[in-house]
């Protein structure tokens, strides 16, 4: 069984056509599933974004409130130290002593 070059080309062409046909059919079958998966992914991302937006707003608002509370507490401490410097030094010494004792025991 001798194969001529025309016969080899014809068989190669038929194989190429078969592969192209199979690929086209697979693409046609897979395209709707891929589209559905992409649509579901987009919907999920949209839902997550909608859920995250209020959380981000809440964090932003609470961060501002915490910053204001921190500033108020800091100003209160400064005022206390200015009004009662000896008591502030005494408190600092007592706190340092307690921290020293606690760290020595560990």
C-alpha positions as a printed NumPy array, in Angstrom:
array([[  0.   ,   0.   ,   0.   ],
       [  1.854,   2.933,  -1.334],
       [  0.686,   6.439,  -0.467],
       [  1.14 ,   9.206,  -2.959],
       [  1.734,  12.783,  -1.891],
       [ -1.78 ,  13.679,  -3.101],
       [ -3.229,  10.962,  -0.927],
       [ -1.239,  12.123,   2.11 ],
       [ -2.323,  15.718,   1.548],
       [ -5.944,  14.665,   1.161],
       [ -5.832,  12.621,   4.399],
       [ -4.11 ,  15.508,   6.224],
       [ -6.718,  17.91 ,   4.917],
       [ -9.537,  15.601,   6.059],
       [ -7.955,  15.281,   9.505],
       [ -7.53 ,  19.035,   9.711],
       [-11.164,  19.551,   8.75 ],
       [-12.292,  16.984,  11.348],
       [-10.29 ,  18.696,  14.072],
       [-11.637,  22.109,  13.053],
       [-15.195,  20.768,  13.058],
       [-14.759,  19.188,  16.476],
       [-13.271,  22.404,  17.854],
       [-16.111,  24.472,  16.418],
       [-18.722,  22.146,  17.93 ],
       [-16.97 ,  22.228,  21.295],
       [-16.838,  26.015,  21.163],
       [-20.529,  26.234,  20.301],
       [-21.416,  23.923,  23.182],
       [-19.106,  25.581,  25.691],
       [-19.896,  29.204,  24.843],
       [-23.283,  29.33 ,  26.633],
       [-21.817,  27.716,  29.749],
       [-18.909,  30.152,  29.738],
       [-21.308,  33.072,  29.281],
       [-23.449,  31.857,  32.199],
       [-20.379,  31.454,  34.41 ],
       [-19.129,  34.919,  33.493],
       [-22.546,  36.437,  34.18 ],
       [-22.741,  34.674,  37.554],
       [-19.262,  35.91 ,  38.428],
       [-20.21 ,  39.48 ,  37.511],
       [-23.371,  39.274,  39.614],
       [-21.402,  37.944,  42.569],
       [-18.836,  40.72 ,  42.29 ],
       [-21.638,  43.295,  42.12 ],
       [-23.275,  41.852,  45.249],
       [-19.985,  41.874,  47.136],
       [-19.337,  45.463,  46.096],
       [-22.822,  46.476,  47.243],
       [-22.274,  44.756,  50.581],
       [-18.811,  46.242,  51.052],
       [-19.791,  49.847,  50.395],
       [-21.808,  50.332,  53.616],
       [-19.088,  48.578,  55.604],
       [-16.463,  50.913,  54.176],
       [-18.655,  53.917,  55.004],
       [-19.167,  52.632,  58.559],
       [-15.427,  52.131,  59.028],
       [-14.717,  55.587,  57.693],
       [-17.254,  57.204,  60.018],
       [-16.077,  55.276,  63.062],
       [-12.445,  56.02 ,  62.285],
       [-13.259,  59.723,  62.31 ],
       [-15.13 ,  59.361,  65.618],
       [-12.229,  57.425,  67.14 ],
       [ -9.794,  60.067,  65.976],
       [-11.911,  62.776,  67.589],
       [-12.159,  60.784,  70.827],
       [ -8.393,  60.249,  70.81 ],
       [ -7.785,  63.97 ,  70.37 ],
       [-10.231,  64.792,  73.175],
       [ -8.569,  62.285,  75.526],
       [ -5.106,  63.592,  74.674],
       [ -6.188,  67.159,  75.352],
       [ -7.763,  66.049,  78.629],
       [ -4.492,  64.403,  79.688],
       [ -2.492,  67.48 ,  78.745],
       [ -4.855,  69.654,  80.724],
       [ -4.589,  67.361,  83.768],
       [ -0.785,  67.433,  83.646],
       [ -0.775,  71.245,  83.328],
       [ -3.212,  71.651,  86.231],
       [ -1.649,  69.011,  88.534],
       [  1.991,  68.408,  87.589],
       [  3.005,  66.735,  90.883],
       [  0.074,  64.331,  90.793],
       [  0.919,  63.477,  87.163],
       [  4.544,  62.71 ,  88.091],
       [  3.347,  60.579,  91.026],
       [  0.986,  58.641,  88.765],
       [  3.75 ,  58.11 ,  86.216],
       [  6.11 ,  56.803,  88.904],
       [  3.443,  54.455,  90.277],
       [  2.593,  53.154,  86.8  ],
       [  6.28 ,  52.634,  86.017],
       [  6.783,  50.757,  89.278],
       [  3.795,  48.476,  88.578],
       [  4.894,  47.764,  85.044],
       [  8.399,  46.993,  86.286],
       [  7.069,  44.565,  88.886],
       [  4.799,  42.85 ,  86.393],
       [  7.538,  42.402,  83.813],
       [ 10.019,  41.116,  86.399],
       [  7.641,  38.331,  87.455],
       [  7.127,  37.039,  83.918]])
